[in-house]
């Protein structure tokens, strides 16, 4: 047991389960499905019970087939991975795939309003996740560090798992997943990290789900491959993907379904929350009047980076991620509907990460590492 830094109450800090899988994409999927079977079945049951008003489950599955067609064309290997998960978990694949299509749920919740900019704030739900990146002169030893908080519904915390995946000849990666289906953040043995933030765009369309794009980023051998995945023309929508490599190159790529803006790290620091910063992307914001908390977290993160410039380290980032300015909507987020369910700090030069379940102010960070990836000889 540990004690909360802000309330002094005992909290559980059991680390997330770590599952190691390797083999072909289908074999990897089957190993994940077998290990996560009870969680995946429970998650699918929850989804069937949480449909938007006026939408049936059969309708959602049918609409998901269009997203699946795009996905099979662009990323057949990752669809095969998902098929392996469904087979081993005893789930109907077409139903499980709906869970990968966050865009479907957003379109179903806003049936007549996607493509408009006046979406009411109640439709958006809790916004969360804060990212910070530091390199070179900003860090204590010149390494490239990435820090991330992931904010979701509190009931998701019990379904979190860390997957260590070696799929065919791709670089091995370590990623945090909800139930083994999709990834929220991670890094790979080629020294590339994938974190980021959900942004709510008004141009969602049928295409490759953004969660499948995240899987492609984790397979990248070079930063260019990660960026090309972010810019996939057939995407259904996108996150703000924060990608970085061990050379200190870092981008916050604000994306929607039809446009994007790459924001390059400046002054050796970068921060992002859950709204569009680039003037070119602001027209895609679903509700520009519902981003106050995100604006505060973004500027608070920048301030913390500047005030600790030259001293930033994994240990110091553990304290910064526990920041409570604007509590409970702080970087370390507390609340009833949305909380920080995990946080992650990565040293890309050393291929090491520190991951903690729950609120950063309460958690115990566990260290994980990967052996550097060696490209196959030509």
C-alpha positions, 0 to 999 in steps of 0.5 A: 500500500501507498498513501495519497500525496494529497489526501493521505488515504491508503490506495492500492498501487498494484502494478498492471499485469505484464504479458509478453507475446511473440510470433506472427501477427495472428499468433501474437493476437491469439496469445493476447486473446487467451490471456485477456479473455475474461476482460475482453468479454466483460468489456464487450458486454459493457459496450452492448449496454452503453449504446447511444440513444436510438442506436441498436447493436446490430446497426453498430456492427453493420456500420463497423464493416465499412471501417473494417474494409478500409482497415483490411486494405491498409493494415491487413497484418493488424486486422489479422492480429485482431482476428487472433485476439477474437478467436482466442477470446471466443468473441465474434470478430465483427463485434469486437472490431466495433470496440476499435472504432471510437469514431463510430461511437462519436458519430452515433452520439452526434448523428446529425451534428458531425461536420458542424462546430456547435456540438454541445459540451455534454456530448463530448464527455471528459477530456484528459491526457497531458503530454510533456517532452524534453530533450538536450539542454532541458534534461539533466543528462541530455537524454530525450524524455517523454511523460504522459498522463492517460485520463479515462473513466475510473472503471477502465483502471481494472482492465489495464495491462502492459503488453510486450510484443514482438510481432514478426520482424517489427521492433519489439514494443511495450504498450499500455492497453485497455483489455489487450485491445488497442494501445494508449501509449508506449515505445519500441526498441527502435527508440520511438515513442507513441503518446498523445491526446484525444482531440475532438474533430468535426470531420469524422468519416468512415476509414481506418480507426485511429486506434489501428493507426496507433498500432502502426506507429508502435511498429515504426522502425524510423520516425518517418514511418511513425509520421506517415502512419499519423498522416494516413490518407484513409484515416477515419479521424485522428488523435494528437499523436506525440511521436519522438525518437532517441535522436531528440526529434519530437512532434505533436501532430494535431490531426483530424480526418482530413487535415493535420498540423505537425508541431515541432519541439522548440527550445527543447521542450514540448507540451500538449493537452486535449485541444487544437493549438495550431490556428490551422486546426482550430476550425476542426474543434467540435466545441471551442467553448468546452476546452477550458480545462485543456487550455489550463493543463497545456499551459501549466505543463509548459510552465513546469517544463520551463521552471525545471529546464536543465533539471528534468529527469525521470524522477522529477517527471514523476513529481511533475505528473502529480501536479494538482494545479486546478484540482480536480481537473489537474494534470494529475486528474481526480474526479468521478467521471474522468481520472488519470488511470495511468502515467508513463515516463520514457527515456528513449536513449536508454529504452527504459520506461516507468509506468504507474497505475492510477493517479500519479500522486498515489502510484508506485512507478515500475521500471521496464526496458527493451533491448535496442533493436538491430535492423535486419541486414539487407 
